[in-house]
Structures are given as structure tokens and as C-alpha cells.
């Protein structure tokens, strides 16, 4: 199936609304317009099954409501280091400690550790205080080289984090929980009702949890693997959303960002609890290169990650190059509302095999904005491997070149609600000796029995004005109880993968008129109210379940 868009756009129509969400979709689904643009702004109407495109504009540092902070305006140098020589680990770590002990200014920053030009040899560095910035003189001038060994990382922000995806964002879960009473909280919604007598207040950090029940697992075909022994177990794929309460009206609660998957009470009784964890705030890294020291052979002993965020929020990276990493250039774990911008993850140094060579990686990362980034020679250049804990992430104008495997906002197990906006996927060089590039460049679909039953990897995800260059292609398939979409994108797009079946419904989109150049930026501008109304999420009288009856 090939879809190439050459016309200007005003609305998107003819996406299939699948008659039964639980079985393999058919081509006879009814047409529906999921995205409309006019002089009055965007509207995002739901179809009869409740599927709709959510508002992705909440991703990024401070929900993208503020620009990234500027040196000299929001923070200044508090410790400046120059003339590197020998092992500089202690000198830099002592400087970070000194700045970490200072008071915050009115913008929430303590100050910056500024590294001058030169090669700074370290083992590893940790930033575990709010409001600290590590700044270099530019990626070509300030080079941090690391001798850290696996499983370490050169720069870690925050604490060690949870041991597994299913443990993410659990702080406070053993306390009081309040059930959501709505029959369905639809994708894109920001409000819901709780049981009477709840203790939720404006300003609270909460977790919205959708358990992986037997009924829900049956509705998603037990995860999608044809191998019974690899069906997802009950409790293994919970969905949790980290949110802040913005309004309370009796039992009705409104939060600061939408849910990215519909919460259907008949399939899974969702609930809320107050999040009691501590997230590291307003840490920045900018204007430098992180390079792992490695031997010429792939011995696999050097550090896993160049930069890793754990248990962090409202943090950012700008104008940073990572290279020669084993696992990831940038790793976002159990964190939310982070922006990685104008940065590169290039030329990883590791075997081309499982769990290696991820350029930009989320692992329980939510509302993360990857903006104007570039990756080269990774297996998965841009990838989410946090299962259902990865949600609301946006890839804006990112470029992946010479991939050995596809980019995937969901690598496995129900990552939900992502946007690929203006991204490019292509091959331009030659593979390393004995290796081969993969022509599958982006994969949003069913991974079936891959590894230990990865199954359905992405739901409610949009590919917008993106391109795959020949001979490459993209896979965007429709999962049960949700939808994935291709809008105004060029190149070859398929719903079928030879090993895992055909799930049509997201392709062959008829368009005309003029749609915005960027969906994310248009949604953000509209939400912030610069002359246009907020995006309208209209909903017909849909059944309480998704796709009609649940078998």
C-alpha cells in the first residue's frame, strides 16, 4: 500500500473507523474526518467508536508554555572551569556540588557550571539537585570523554529510578485510591469524575492508573502475539499518567494534560492516587559533546548511556552531541515534561543487536518533546521502550539516517498517544562492515511474537507531514480499541508486516486545502490563545466501550 501526498491540505477525511475494535479490521470501515482546519482553527472530531486525535501540545519543558531558559537571563555562571588536564571527574563534580548548594533565583535556577574549551576526561557525573545547568562552550569546543563502564552513564540527572517499567510512577500507590466513575474517559479528555469524598485538590500531583485486567487484555487480543505462551499476563501492562490537578468541581476533576488512551470502565476500573515521589526539576545541559571512550572492537564494556534523566521533570538539553555510546545517546527514564532540542546522537559503538544502539530512548517517559534532533547509525534512532508508561511524546522535525532497525515511539506493549511531526527517515551512507540497513524506517504496529511477545507497540499515534525515502517504507497499523494515523506524509506507507498480519484503517487519507505546517505547533499556538480558539474536541453519542460490543 503506497500513499504519497502532493496537495496542500485543509482537512483530513476518509480515515477508517473500524466497525469492531477487537478483530482484524476490514477495508469496509466508514469514512470519517478526524482533523479539520479552517480560519477559525483546528477541530478534532471523534468518530462513532470514540477514536480521535488528541492535543499533543502539552509535551516538553513546562508543557511548552515557556521558551527554554537563556543563559544570562534565567541563570548565570556560578563556577567556571578551564584548562582541563588529566581526570577531571572530581573537579567537575565538586563544582556541581557547590552550585547545588546555592539558593534558587526567581526563575528556579541556582546557576551554571561552565566548562571551557578542551577535552574533559571523566568517569561519570551526577546532577541531583534542582536548578543546576551544565554548560559548555559549544559541541565542537567542549568535549566530555568518559571511561565509565557498563551499565553506567556519563551524565546522570536524578536518582536511580525504578527497576522495571511496571514499577514506574508508583510512589503513593499504596495509599488512598479513588475510582474513576465515568463509563469511558475518552482519549484526549482532561476531566473525569471520582467517587464521592475523594481527597484530590487543585495543585495535587496525581497518577491516573488503568490496570491491565483480563477483560482489557482480551479486548487487545492478549497483546497481539499469536503465541499463547507470550500473551501479556494480567497486571503486566498498566497504563499510568502523571498529571497535575487544575480544577475540582465536586466529584469532577480536571487535569493539566489529556489522557492518551480511552479508559473504559467495563474493561478496566481506572483509579487515581496522589503521587508522592520527588522529581528533579529544571536541570539543563547545553553546548557540549559527550563521547564514550571505546576500544576499536565492540567489547561491550564501555558505558551504556551518554546522558540519562531519571525521576526528572521540566528539564532540558540543548545543542548537545552524543557519540560512541553503547545503549543510548539520550535516555529518559521515569520522567516527564522534558525537552531535548537541537541535539545529535551519532555513531554508537556497540554490536548491532538487541538492547543496543538507541539514539533517543524513552523508558517510562511522558510528555517528552524531541525537537529538531538528528540521529545516525543507531538500530532504533528514536524509540520508546517503556511499554504503556510511554505516552504523549512528540518528535518534531527530527531526522533519522542510516538505521539498522526502525524508529518506534512504541517498541513494545502499548505505548500510547505520540506524534511524529515533520520527521524524515532516509539512508545516505554505507552500513558498517558485515551489517545491513533496514528499509523499514518507522514501525507503529504489531510486533507479534518478537522477542518475548512485544505485541502491539503503538496506539493513538499520528505521523504528520513526515517522509520515508525510497527504498525505505513506514508501517502504521490499527490496533484493537484504538487508532494510528498517517496524515499528509510522503513515501511508502504500509499497514501490513509480513510476519504479523495486516491491520488497515490508518492509511489512504483523502485531503484537500491547507493544513498547518506543523500539527504540534498549531495545536500549541491555539491552546495558548494567540488569536485562535482552543482546539475543539467534538464527540458524537459513542458507545461506552470502544468499537461497539466487547467480545
WOSUL-V207412 format. One line per field, one symbol per residue. ss: DSSP state (H for helix, E for strand, C for the rest). Layout:
ss->???
//
This chain:
ss->CCCCCCCCCCEEECEEECCCCCCCCCCCCEEECCEEEECCEEECCCCCCCCCCCCCCCCCHHHHCCCCCCECCCECEEEEECCCCCECHHHHHHHHHHHHCCCCCCCCCCEEEEECCEEEEECCEEECCCCEEEECCCCCCEEEEECCECCCEEEEECCCCCCCHHHCCCCCCCCCEEEECCCEECCCCCEEEECCCCCCCCCCEEEEEECCCHHHHHHCHHHCCCCHHHCCCCCCCCEEEEEEEEEEECCEEEECCCCCCCEECCCCCCEEEECCCCCEECCEEEEEEEEECCCCCCCCCECCEEEEEECEECCEEEEEEEECCCCEEEEEEEEECCEEECCEEECCCCCCCCCCCEEEEEEEEECCEEECCEEECCCEEEEECCHHHCECCEEECCEEECCCCCEECCCCCCEECCEEECCEEECCCCCCCCCCCCCEEEEECECCCCCCCCCECEECEEEECCEECCCCEEEECCCCCCCEEEECCECEEECEECCCEECCCCCCCEEECCCCCCHHHHHHHHHCCCCCCCCECCCCCCCCCCCCCCC
//
